[in-house]
């Protein structure tokens, strides 16, 4: 067990990111759990807090098996190995991708309301989740964000497998990952408390003052 809860994980991440406190920093959390981790980071850095909402695309008939991930701008990252193993082609996922984009739009509306999207260009952008497993959804978010030309793009997570970190490292300026345990089965195994986070809690965190 590495972390008592997401709040504690966020406080530990904040300590590893304190050098960014004097910069124009945007913290982008991956909902839902990533928002809880991101809040103490944003508070410690005096940074703007918002969300980036990539979504996993599940296999037809097996939605828990990730075959792709999609970012809000429509960027799609495919898990080519799983596609081949299942005998699927990219076009077989069109309907599922469309469904996930609709869910992204719903969540953006629920979390951000009428607030304009944050500026990315020429800023230090820190993307935070409560942990990574395959990292496919965060990869879609990173590829999407790079197109908006941030000054720096930093991936910060409490825990992830070493091979996932290594795969994502070329996409960012820096990776801050507090632990890369082995064996790694699921993010939740490294938290004493890992409750499901609801939309209402996300909205409350995003709208509350630090």
N, C-alpha and C positions, 0 to 999 in steps of 0.2 A: 504494500500500500504506500503510495507516494504522497497523496494529497488527501486532506480531510474532506474538502469539497471544492467546488469551482471557485468560490471566493478566495480561498487560500491559494489555489493554483494561480489565480490572477495576480495576487499580491506578490507571489514569487516571480512571476513573469515581469511584473513592473520593476522589481529590483534589478533584473537583468537588462532592462531597457532604459534605465534612468539617464543615460547619456543623451537621449533624444529629447529631454525635457525642454530645452531652449529652442527647439526647432518648430517649424510649421508642420505639425504632425496631424495626420488623420488616422484614427483607429477604426478599422472596418471589421466588425464582428460577423462571424458566420452563425446565424441563428440555428437552433435556439440557444443551445448550451454555451456557444461561444460568446454570446452577449454577456452572460454572467461573468465569465472570465475576463472579458475585455473592459468591463466598467472600472475595476481598480487600476488597470493599466492606463486608461484614458485620464482618470482622476489624478494619478501620480504624475503624468506627463503634462497635464494641463491641455490635453488634446481634444479635438472634436471627435465625437463618437457617432458612428453610423453603422449601417449594415451592408454586407454584400451577400447575396442570396443565390448561391449555386444549388443545384438539385441533382441528386442521383437519379439515373434512369435505369429502372429495373428490367430484367429480362421478361419477355412475354410469358405469362403463366407463373413467373417466379420473381415478384417485384423486389424481394430482398437481395437478389443477386445483381450486383451493379455491372452493367454492360457498357455504361457511358455516364457522362455527367454534362450538365448544361448550365451556362452562366446566364445572367439576365439579358445580355446583349445577343444571345443566341449562339455564342461560342460553345461547341460541343467537343468533348474529349472522349474518344472511344477506347474501351478495353479490348484491343484487337485479339488478344489471346482467348478471352472468354467468348467473343463473337465466333471465332473459329471453332472453339470446342463445342459450341451449341449449334453450329451450322447456320448462323445468322448473318445477314448482310446489313450494312448501315441503313439501307432504306426500310428494313423491317422495323426500325425503331422510330419512324417518323411520327406515328400517332402518340407513342409514349413521350417523346420529346415535346410535342405540342402540349400534352397534358401537364408536363412539368413546368413549361413556360407559363402556362395559365396559373399554376400554383405560385410561381415566383411573382407574377403580377399581383395576385391576391395578397401575398405576404408583404410586398412592397407597400401596397395601399394600407394594409393594417398597421404596419410598423412605422411608416414614414408619414402617412396621411397626405397632406397637401404640401409638405416641406419639399423643397427642391433637392435633387441629388447633390451630394457634395462635390466640390472641385477636386479632381485627381491630379491634373497636370502640374508639374513642377513642385509637388509636395512630397514629403516623406510619408509614405502610406504603410501602415502596419496592419496586416491581416491576421486575425486571431480566431482560433477555434479551441474547443476544450480538449482536443486531441485529434490525432489522425490515425487511420488504419491503412487503407489503400491510398488515401490522399487524392482520389480521383476528383471529388467535388471541388476541393481546394485548388487542384491543378486547373480546372476550368476557370475558376475565379481569377487565378494568377495570370493566365494567358489573356483573359479579357482585360484585366487591369493594365497590363503592360502596354496595350494599344493606346491607353490614355496618357502615356508618357509621364508617370510619376518621376520625381527626382530620385527617390529611393523606394524600393519595394521590399518590405521586410516581412517574412513569415515567422510568426511567434506562436508556439504551442507548448503546452506543458509536457506532452508525451507523444511519442510516435515511434514506429519501428525504424531502425537505422536505414533500411533499404528505401523506405518511403522518403525519408529526409534526403538521402543521396539523390534520388530521382528528381526531387523538386528543387534542389539547390541551384541548378543552372538557370532557373526561371526568376530568381530573386537576387537582390543585392546582398542579403544576409538571411540566414536562418537562425532563429533562437529557439532551441528545443531543450527543455530542462532535463529530459531523460529519454533514453532510447533502450528500454528494457528488452530482454530476450529470455524466454519466449514472450511473444506478444499475441494475445488472442482478441482482446477488445479494449476500447478506451476505458470503459467503466470499471474494469478490474483494478485500475490504479487509483481509484477514488474510494474513500470510505463511504461517502454519501454521493450518490449520482442520480438524483431524482429527475424525472422528466420535467422540462421547462415548458410552460404554456405561453401562448401568444400574449396573454395579459401581463405576464411577468416581463416579457421582452419590451412591451410598450412602456411599462412603468419604469424600467431601467433607462430606456432611451429618452424619456421625457423628464426624469428627475434631475435636479441639480446635483453636482458633485459635492 
